[in-house]
Amino acid sequence: MLSPMNQRLSIPAAGLVAIAALTGCTSDPNSPGLEYMPDMYRSPAVEAYVDYGQDPYYFDNDTVLAQRNTQSAKLPPEGTIPFSSDPAKAAFNFPYPYPNTPEGYEQAGAELKSPIPMTKETVEKGKVIYTKFCLHCHGEKGLGDGKVVTEGNYPQPPAYNGSQLGMLPEGKMFHSLVYGKNIAMGSHAGQITKEERWLVVQYVKYLQANEKMPGEAAPADSTVAAVTPATTK
């Protein structure tokens, strides 16, 4: 004879066994039986760039199980531009005004200036982006000796500190990143943002100056200083 405690425990246990048996009884051998929360098994697929609004979605034939109130990613309206709510980044919100023409290139060189103050921190950020997108052609120091040139036998780009690019204005650098330059260099507007392009430009300027910040004097030659006698009055 079962004790009162065992009798109390046997009732829930029997119920669980009955539920398990019922869920397994079906004429369809491929049926998983009773599904608790079927949306966890077959969640509705949402197509990108489609506004479903309040259209119903279905799980089983014509049985409406829920009303969709889900908006997928949408294409922006024509003519819109990326926008940052940070006031410090307002300069990056406006469309690029210079056309992809020789005249636009020259105008950008004469008028376009970086909105980012050049500091050691921004130069380091630019170096990270440069390493990812530019080093393979232009080389670690901007000498035009990247692996694409030395191992891929592609034409060598001019050195940043050479006669051709040593005095290149930052506006022309940015313009070249937007549209590309000649045949070898393609546009990078789809790979890096406006802010990132300016950071790359700052690192290129740093390489143009033989890795010195603007206004930074060349390091003193301690050997010469040691052997040069001090003058006295």
C-alpha positions as CSV (number, residue, x, y, z in Angstrom):
1,M,0.0,0.0,0.0
2,L,1.3,3.4,-1.0
3,S,1.9,6.0,1.7
4,P,0.0,9.3,1.5
5,M,3.2,11.0,0.4
6,N,3.7,8.5,-2.5
7,Q,0.1,8.9,-3.5
8,R,0.5,12.7,-3.8
9,L,3.6,12.3,-5.9
10,S,2.1,9.6,-8.1
11,I,-0.7,11.9,-9.4
12,P,1.5,14.5,-11.1
13,A,3.8,11.7,-12.4
14,A,0.9,10.0,-14.0
15,G,-0.3,13.2,-15.6
16,L,3.1,13.7,-17.2
17,V,3.1,10.2,-18.5
18,A,-0.3,10.7,-20.0
19,I,0.7,14.0,-21.7
20,A,3.8,12.4,-23.1
21,A,1.8,9.5,-24.4
22,L,-0.8,11.7,-26.0
23,T,1.7,14.0,-27.7
24,G,3.3,11.0,-29.3
25,C,0.0,9.6,-30.7
26,T,-0.5,10.8,-34.3
27,S,-1.2,9.3,-37.6
28,D,1.6,11.2,-39.2
29,P,4.9,9.4,-38.5
30,N,6.9,12.6,-39.3
31,S,4.9,14.8,-36.9
32,P,6.8,16.0,-33.8
33,G,3.5,15.8,-31.9
34,L,2.3,18.7,-29.8
35,E,4.6,21.7,-30.1
36,Y,4.7,24.2,-27.3
37,M,5.1,27.7,-28.7
38,P,5.4,26.7,-32.4
39,D,6.9,30.1,-33.2
40,M,10.0,29.0,-31.4
41,Y,10.3,26.2,-34.0
42,R,9.3,28.0,-37.1
43,S,9.8,31.7,-36.7
44,P,8.5,34.0,-39.5
45,A,11.2,35.0,-42.0
46,V,11.5,38.8,-42.5
47,E,12.7,39.9,-45.9
48,A,15.2,42.8,-45.9
49,Y,13.9,46.2,-47.2
50,V,10.2,45.1,-47.1
51,D,7.7,47.0,-44.9
52,Y,5.2,44.4,-43.7
53,G,3.1,46.9,-41.7
54,Q,0.1,45.0,-40.2
55,D,-0.1,42.2,-42.8
56,P,-0.9,38.8,-41.2
57,Y,1.6,36.0,-41.4
58,Y,0.8,32.3,-41.3
59,F,2.3,29.2,-39.8
60,D,-0.2,26.5,-41.0
61,N,-2.0,26.8,-44.3
62,D,-4.7,29.4,-43.8
63,T,-4.6,29.6,-40.0
64,V,-3.6,33.1,-38.9
65,L,-1.6,32.8,-35.7
66,A,-0.5,36.4,-35.2
67,Q,-0.5,39.8,-36.7
68,R,2.9,41.0,-37.9
69,N,3.9,44.4,-36.5
70,T,7.5,44.1,-37.6
71,Q,9.4,46.5,-39.9
72,S,12.5,45.1,-41.6
73,A,15.4,47.2,-42.8
74,K,14.2,49.8,-45.4
75,L,16.0,51.6,-48.2
76,P,16.3,55.3,-47.4
77,P,14.4,57.8,-49.5
78,E,16.1,59.0,-52.6
79,G,18.5,61.9,-52.0
80,T,19.1,61.2,-48.3
81,I,22.6,61.3,-46.9
82,P,24.1,59.6,-43.8
83,F,23.6,61.7,-40.7
84,S,25.3,61.8,-37.3
85,S,23.5,63.4,-34.4
86,D,26.9,64.3,-32.8
87,P,27.4,68.1,-33.3
88,A,31.1,67.5,-33.5
89,K,30.6,65.4,-36.6
90,A,28.4,67.8,-38.5
91,A,31.0,68.3,-41.2
92,F,30.6,64.7,-42.2
93,N,26.9,65.0,-42.8
94,F,27.0,67.0,-46.0
95,P,27.4,65.6,-49.5
96,Y,30.7,65.8,-51.2
97,P,30.6,69.0,-53.4
98,Y,33.4,68.4,-55.9
99,P,32.8,66.5,-59.1
100,N,34.9,63.7,-60.4
101,T,36.6,65.8,-63.0
102,P,40.1,67.3,-63.4
103,E,38.6,70.7,-62.5
104,G,37.0,69.1,-59.4
105,Y,40.3,67.6,-58.4
106,E,42.1,70.9,-58.6
107,Q,39.3,72.8,-56.8
108,A,39.4,70.2,-53.9
109,G,43.1,70.7,-53.6
110,A,42.7,74.5,-53.4
111,E,39.7,74.6,-51.1
112,L,39.1,71.4,-49.1
113,K,40.6,71.3,-45.6
114,S,40.4,68.6,-43.0
115,P,37.7,69.2,-40.3
116,I,39.8,67.1,-37.8
117,P,42.6,68.7,-35.9
118,M,45.8,66.7,-36.5
119,T,47.1,65.2,-33.3
120,K,49.2,62.2,-32.4
121,E,46.0,60.3,-31.5
122,T,44.3,61.0,-34.8
123,V,47.5,60.0,-36.7
124,E,47.5,56.7,-34.8
125,K,43.9,56.1,-35.8
126,G,44.8,56.9,-39.4
127,K,47.6,54.4,-39.3
128,V,45.3,51.6,-38.3
129,I,43.0,52.4,-41.3
130,Y,46.0,52.9,-43.6
131,T,47.4,49.5,-42.6
132,K,44.1,47.8,-43.6
133,F,43.4,49.6,-46.9
134,C,46.6,51.3,-48.2
135,L,49.7,49.4,-47.1
136,H,49.4,46.6,-49.6
137,C,50.1,49.0,-52.4
138,H,51.8,52.1,-50.9
139,G,54.0,50.2,-48.4
140,E,54.5,50.6,-44.7
141,K,56.3,54.0,-45.0
142,G,54.4,55.2,-48.1
143,L,57.4,54.5,-50.4
144,G,55.3,52.6,-53.0
145,D,56.8,49.2,-52.0
146,G,53.8,47.3,-50.9
147,K,53.4,43.5,-51.5
148,V,51.1,44.2,-54.5
149,V,54.1,45.9,-56.1
150,T,57.0,43.8,-54.9
151,E,55.3,40.4,-55.3
152,G,52.4,41.1,-57.6
153,N,54.4,43.0,-60.2
154,Y,51.9,45.9,-60.3
155,P,53.1,49.4,-61.2
156,Q,54.7,51.2,-58.3
157,P,52.9,54.3,-57.0
158,P,55.0,57.4,-56.2
159,A,56.4,57.8,-52.8
160,Y,54.6,60.1,-50.4
161,N,57.7,62.1,-49.6
162,G,59.0,62.2,-53.2
163,S,58.9,65.0,-55.7
164,Q,55.5,64.0,-57.2
165,L,53.4,63.6,-54.0
166,G,55.6,65.3,-51.4
167,M,53.6,68.5,-51.6
168,L,50.2,67.0,-52.5
169,P,47.5,69.0,-50.7
170,E,45.2,67.2,-48.3
171,G,42.1,68.1,-50.4
172,K,43.5,66.2,-53.4
173,M,44.3,63.2,-51.2
174,F,40.7,63.2,-49.9
175,H,39.4,63.6,-53.5
176,S,41.4,60.6,-54.6
177,L,40.0,58.5,-51.8
178,V,36.4,59.5,-52.8
179,Y,36.7,58.8,-56.6
180,G,40.0,56.9,-57.0
181,K,43.0,58.0,-59.0
182,N,44.0,56.9,-62.5
183,I,43.5,53.2,-63.2
184,A,45.5,51.6,-60.4
185,M,43.7,53.2,-57.4
186,G,40.0,52.7,-57.1
187,S,37.5,54.6,-55.0
188,H,37.4,53.9,-51.3
189,A,34.2,55.8,-50.6
190,G,32.4,52.4,-50.2
191,Q,34.9,51.0,-47.8
192,I,35.7,53.8,-45.3
193,T,33.6,56.7,-44.0
194,K,34.4,60.4,-44.5
195,E,35.8,60.6,-41.1
196,E,38.0,57.6,-41.7
197,R,39.2,59.1,-45.0
198,W,40.4,62.2,-43.2
199,L,42.2,60.1,-40.7
200,V,44.0,58.3,-43.5
201,V,44.9,61.7,-45.0
202,Q,46.4,62.7,-41.7
203,Y,48.6,59.7,-41.6
204,V,49.7,60.2,-45.2
205,K,50.7,63.8,-44.3
206,Y,52.7,62.3,-41.4
207,L,54.5,60.1,-43.9
208,Q,55.0,63.0,-46.2
209,A,56.8,64.8,-43.4
210,N,59.1,61.8,-42.8
211,E,57.0,60.7,-39.8
212,K,57.1,64.1,-38.0
213,M,54.1,66.0,-36.8
214,P,53.5,69.5,-38.3
215,G,55.9,72.0,-36.7
216,E,57.9,69.2,-35.1
217,A,61.6,69.8,-35.5
218,A,63.9,67.0,-36.7
219,P,65.5,65.2,-33.8
220,A,68.9,66.7,-32.7
221,D,72.0,64.7,-33.6
222,S,73.4,63.9,-30.2
223,T,76.7,62.7,-31.7
224,V,77.4,66.1,-33.4
225,A,76.4,68.0,-30.2
226,A,78.8,65.9,-28.1
227,V,81.9,66.7,-30.2
228,T,81.1,70.4,-31.0
229,P,82.9,72.6,-28.5
230,A,80.7,75.2,-26.7
231,T,81.4,78.8,-27.6
232,T,82.0,81.3,-24.9
233,K,81.7,85.0,-24.9
